[in-house]
Amino acid sequence: MNSELINVRIKISGRVQGVFYRAETQKAAGRHNIKGWVRNLPGGDVEAVFEGEREDVEKMVDWCRKGPPASSVTSVKTEKNSTLENFTDFQITY
């Protein structure tokens, strides 16, 4: 299998705060072997950085489009970063 590590920054908009979005993102990241972080933004959005195998990151971004059951995602914007940060785990950074 040809593995390629990638790093993407993602911004999720909609009803994504107060609905366990960060905690569920952390659980999903664990299932998909993703490293990085997730946090709430002051304007009501959620921001995350995912690092891992391309296929795993794509699955994680797909998961974010739906989110946890109580959320209502209206938009997901992704931006590929050119450098890897070599995270060791996945954190909620608030």
N, C-alpha and C positions, 0 to 999 in steps of 0.2 A: 504494500500500500504506500502510495506516495503521500507523505505528510508535509503539510505546509502550515506553519504557525502564523496566525494573523492577529492583529489587535484592532478592534473597532470601538469607537465612542458612539453611544446611542442615546437619543433623547426621546422619551415617551410622554405623550400628551394625552389628556382626557381625565377621567376620574381615576387617578392613579396614586393619590395620597389618602391615607386613612383606610385603606382596603387591603393591607398586608402585602402590598406590591413588592416592597424591598425584601421582606422575609421570604416570600414565595420565589422571588428571583434568585435569592441565595440558595434555596433548596434546588431549584431547577439547574443552577450553575453546577452544583455538586453532582447532579445526575448526568450532566453533559460534559463533565471534566473541564469546566471553564474556570479560569482564574481572573481576578480583577476586583471590581468594586461596584456598588450601587449606592445612590444617595437621592434624597429629596432636593429639589430646587425651590428657591423662595417663591417663584411664580405658580407653583402647583404641579410642575412637571417632575419627572424622575429622570435622572441621568445615570448612565452606567458605562463602564469600560469592560469589554470582554476580550480575553486573550486565550487562544487555544487553537486546536486543529480547525482548518477552514470549515469542514463539514459540521463540526460541533458548534462553532460560532454561528453558522447559518441556522442551525436548529434552535439555538438560544434566541436569536433575533426573531425567528418565527414564533417562538413561545411568547416573546414580549408583545407581539401584535395582538395576542389574545389576553395574556396576563391571568391573574387569579380570578376566581368566579365573581367576586364583588366589584372588580374593576370594569371600566368602560374605556377602552383605548381608542382614541380618535386619530392619532398619528404617531408614527415611528420614523425618526430620521437617523440614518447611520452615516458615519464618516470613518473611512479606513485610515488608520495611523500608519506611518511608514516605519516606525521603530517599535520594537517589542520592549515591554517593561519588565519582563521576567517575574511576574507576580508568583508568590508561593501559595496563595489561597484566594478565597473570594470573601470580601468584607462588605458589611454595611457601614458606610462612612458617614451617614446622616447628612 
